[in-house]
Amino acid sequence: MAQALELITGRLPVIAAAILVCAAAYLLPRLANLVRLYNIPVVGKEIGGEEKRRNAYLAGARKLYNDGYKKFKDTAFRISTSRTSSVIVLPPKYLPELSKLPDTVLSMTAAVDESMETKYLKIDTYIPVVPHLITRQLTPALIRLNPMISREVSELLKIEIPPSDDWKEYNAHDKLLRIITQVSGRLFVGPELSRNETYIDTAINYTMDVMKGQRAVQKMRPWKRPFMVSKMPEIKNLYKRIDEADAFLAPLVTLRKKMTSEGFEGERPDDMLQWLIDAQEKFDDPVSRDTAKVQLGLTFAAIHTTTLTAMNAFYNLAASQEFVGVLRQEIEQVLADNDGLFTSRALQAMKKLDSFLKETLRMNPATMAAFQRKVLQPFSLTNGQQIPAGVTVEVPAVAVNFDPTIFPEPERFDPLRFTKVVEQAAGSEGTKFAALNQFVSVNQNSLTFGYGRHACPGRFFAANEIKMLIGHTVLHYDIKLVDGVSDRYPNLEFAHMSIPDPSKNLLFRKRTT
């Protein structure tokens, strides 16, 4: 024992040196990251400390993003959010180089998981089979499916908002949510379930439960979440909803698989559920093979985003009576040139409708920031600035939308803003501007649908669905704000989100002119 003690004592300097080397190897890179991080300025310092800035962000982050964009327009700045990781906001000029970085450096999935609090909600935000189905099946199929989508929209409008000679008041959110759920459901699960009330309830409330769960988690301080989240009623309701959806969808999935395996010779269903069943063998990840989870993922993405966009459009339409006639005239003329059908060609020709929708999203973006990515490996921008691992980067989309150097008079809602831009350009420039200024376009000045290779793949279906919904409404209904209201309903803002107020009503009647 004495000899061992003497040996250890004699080697203490060596052991101490080794410990110091290991500690330095561990700590120095982290200290260097901290130095790089804290060299980036923070927006909202005048508000107070980290917790006060976080609460200001949760109350509505629009002002913080706008202030940061104006003050640090060409450089990075930090913003205090509800995320556990630090957030660095980058100028949009860096988007081309950021989009070239691999997912092993900048991860959209990791950023979305953190934003949606999937660790606690137990939902899957990335399902490999979904983008495959959308890009390889759904988008190419729209040419043949558009007439069916149009019929669904027309029928469901009449069911949910029966034509009346008198003005009738309806909650816009409730009606649009039911219509979009059923139209989307027709493509996702087929006619067997799309108008089934149990399916409608499941699809609508799953989306709502996810958002309620996310907000409940984000309101709680990060250090409390591992201990308290599972006890929250919002989380318990979400877990229950997922189990119910699985039980509800399972019989139809079993029936479809059985029908396929027995060599069914009739007309095969032409919808996402059947495409999913046919494609599952190509994907070996467990989530892609879980049909219920895939359907829930599709339902959440389609219903939530499409309903918000449609509500914003309907609120703008009701508040812009002078523009209803302009849209109606264009839609009638285009349909007359296309045998009365909402074909892909017809939808492409509705330039004023397209501009109206793009301006709606410019004025009312669903989120204040775009291109959110988690940094998995450190990297440097072309200006030499180093971005450390572990942070989240994003671009201030709402500030770009209201930049007067990009959009003149940005505070003014101009439904024909984007058609004017195209008309003013000539020749090849006109073609270029037309491509850049479509509703579904993605570029440094149009970030609603993301940017780069991870831009929203379902935006083409969503655009067609919304255009048909507005088109059929304008053709067959008059629409206006309720009596006593003259201005467009303001959106509700929470953290980085902006949503049309779901409590507001609109007036509808059968078209009179």
C-alpha positions, 0 to 999 in steps of 0.5 A: 500500500505504501509503495502504491501511495508513493508511486501515485504521489510521485506521478501526481504532476504527470496526472495533474498535467494530463487532467489539465490537458483533458480539461483544456481539450474539453473546455477550450472549444466550448469557451471559443464557441461562447466567445464567438456567440457573445460577440454577436449583438443581442436585439432587445437589450433595452428590455432587460435580462434574458427572461424579460427578453424571452417574455417579450418574444413570447408576447409577440416577436414582430417588433424584435425581428423588425428592430434587429433587421433595421439595426443589424441589417447586413450582419447577424444578431441574436434574439432571445426565444423560447428555444433551449438553444441560442438563436442567431438571425442572419441576413437573407443575403446569406441564404444561397450559401446557407442552402448549399450546406449539407444536413449534417451541418445545418439541420432543418429536422433538428430545428423543427423538432426543437421548435415543436417540442417533439421531445415532449409531444412525441410526434414525428416531424420528419417522415421520409416517405412523405416528401417522396409521396408529395413530389413523386405522386401528389404534385404530378397528379394534380393535373388529373386530380384538379377537377375532382378537388374542384368538385369537392370544394364546390360541394362542401361550400354549399354544405357548410355555407348554404346559399341564401338570399339573405346575409348569413353570419358564419364563423370563418375559421370553423367553416374553412377548417371543416372544408379544408379538412374534408378536401384534404382528406379526400386526397389523403384517405379517400372517399371512404373516410373524408366526410366521416365525422369521426375522421373530421373530428380526429383530423381537426383536433389532432392539429389543435392538440399539437399546437396547444401542447407546443404552446403549453410547453413553450410557456414553461421555463426550460428547466421545468419541462423534463419534470412537469410536462407529462402532467400537463393536461394539454400533453395528456390530451395529445397522447390520447388523440394519437391513440384514438387516431391509430385505432380509427385508421387501422381498419381502413389500412388493413382493408386496403392492404388486404384488397391489394394483396388479393390481387384486386382487379377493379379500379385502384384508389387514386389517393395518398393512402393507396400510394403510401401502401404501395410505396412503404416497402421502399422505406425501412424506417419505422415511422414511414411504415406506420400508416397512422403516423404518416396520415397524422403528419399529413393532416397536421401539415395540410390542415393547419397551414392551409386553413391559416392562409385561407382565413387570411385571404378571406379576411382580406377579401371581405375587407376589400370589397372593391377587389371582389369584382376584379377577381370575379371578372378574371375568374369568369374569363379564365374559366370561359377559356377553359371549358368552365373547369379549374384545370391546372392551366386555368389556375395558372392563368388567374394572375390577379388571384395569384397576386392577391394570395401572395400579397396576403402572405406578405402582409400576414406571414404565418411565422416571423422567421424562416429557414430555421436550421439547427447548427450541428457543426460550426461553419463560417460565412463568406464574410469570415464570421464563425457560427458555432455548433449548437445554435439555431439560425434563421432569417427574419422573414417578416422584416424582409416582407416590410422592407421598403427597399424591396416592397414600396409602401410595405404597410399598404395592402395592394392585391395587384402588387405582384402582377404590376411588377411583372407587367412593368418588366419587359421581354426576358426580364418579364419572364424572370419576374413572373417566375419570381413573383408567383404565389408558390415561388421561393426566393430571398424575398419570398420566404413563406414556403421556405427556401432551398431544397427543403422548401415546402413540397406541398405548396402546389397542392395547397395553392390549388386548393386555396385558389379553388376555394376562393374562386368558387366563393367569389363566383357564387357568394357575396362576402363582407365583414359583419355590420359595424366593422370596416377594417380587416380583423387584426391577426393574433400574435404569439412568439414568432407566430401570426394567426388570423383571429379564429373567433371572428365571423363573416357575412355570406349570401348568394351572389346577387350580381 
